[in-house]
Amino acid sequence: MELERARETRPQEGSSSPGEWCPSALGRAFSKILHCLTGQEARLGTARDAALKDLGALIEDTECDRLFEGSGAPLRGMTELLGRVAKALEKYAAPPKEEDGRAEGHNQVAEKATEVGLLFLKLLGKVEASKNSPVCPEWKTGLRHLAGPIYVFAVTHSLEQPWTSPRSREVAREVLALLLQVTECGSVAGFLHGENEDEKGRFAVILGLLKPDLNKDSWKNNPAIKHVFSWTLQQVSRPWLNQHLERILPPSLLISDDYQTENKILGVRCLHHVVLNVPAADLLQYNRAQVLYHAIFNHLYTPEHHLIQVVLLCLLDLFPVLEKAQQWKGDGARPTTHCDEVLQLILTHMEPEHRLLLRRTYARHLPAFVKRLGILTVRHMKRLERVIIGYLEVYDGPEEEARLKILETLKLLMQHTWPRVSCRLVVLLKALLKLICDVARDQNLTPEPVKSALLQEATDCLILLDHCSQGQVK
């Protein structure tokens, strides 16, 4: 084989060390391996296995200073070749397309990942040794080409996913730890955005590697790519994220717009991270905030409690950004806000909702909307009254989360809109007294701490109701 002939071109007697290779022979050997991993021969399992075995031997046999030797065109060609080999290894270990993924395929992916991870550990070990070598100051050039693909591989297989195994996750985490050590970074965040102001960081490089697999036609070909993007995005915060806004918004919106609920949730979490870590001025520029709002708002029509949970959290953090663009000059009524629009839809969904998980999710966030709107909650008083009374009547399970949150909502509502409460005295008083009687009669279903919390909240509501009605409750 050509690879074997390339091995035979190692310097013979009289050379400075038995592990040295002439650059042309070393390049031919890596090129042969790259061809076996990416060409038509890659379909043959035996050819790939032989190439991986040869690559491991090649890395072990080559002195570290020979991998990154030189400073001219040969060096650049060699380091680029190493980077292409690293990319090929990362693609080789990537999980199959989602519709093709089966248990057997996942087992094979975990085995490939373990094998590739061990090769990356050897390669990074050579880079680490080059750092301390006085004859090889150009190791940083080689690392620049290697760091991106190795990072993508490490994140793909270090997270707990169907295509990973305990062994492959262990190896991948070792690869990530060694990569951080070699790059002299104290954390993944430092690796991505740079450890100091003078260091550029590698976030843009990682996004560039992920971009070809994050368009609408290709992002489902590799089920790991969305998780790598999401996890990587979460590691970068203020003030480094806004400069990459144009590159992170499209894939986040793409993932959130999928028909699968798990992808919707993943995409909304990415968008939420953007909202939290990008200045409002940047989000308002080019109407980005409105685009985010409409993309997230549409998910409220999907009756999945996990999705509704992340959507409402994201919207509550997006409202302050949207309201910066609205200015009330004091003349006439205040314009309705996006918060009004969302609360109106939530209340519309809450009234007929009978599924306990969704009822709890809606009720969990209702107090935050009342706090956000304050006195403007009077716009929704009639519907809020119906929702509060209806939810207080229904037992919600041992934890009583929905009824506790509805009582909290009622307290806030009376505090913010007290002039409008006295006309609803009879209706609210009946609902609270009925709740107290139901809780007091409950002998088995509700734990004592929960019953005490319910009674305390109901008592606080009665006291507030008495104040709002100028002592009519007594």
Disulfide bonds with the S-S distance in Angstrom:
none
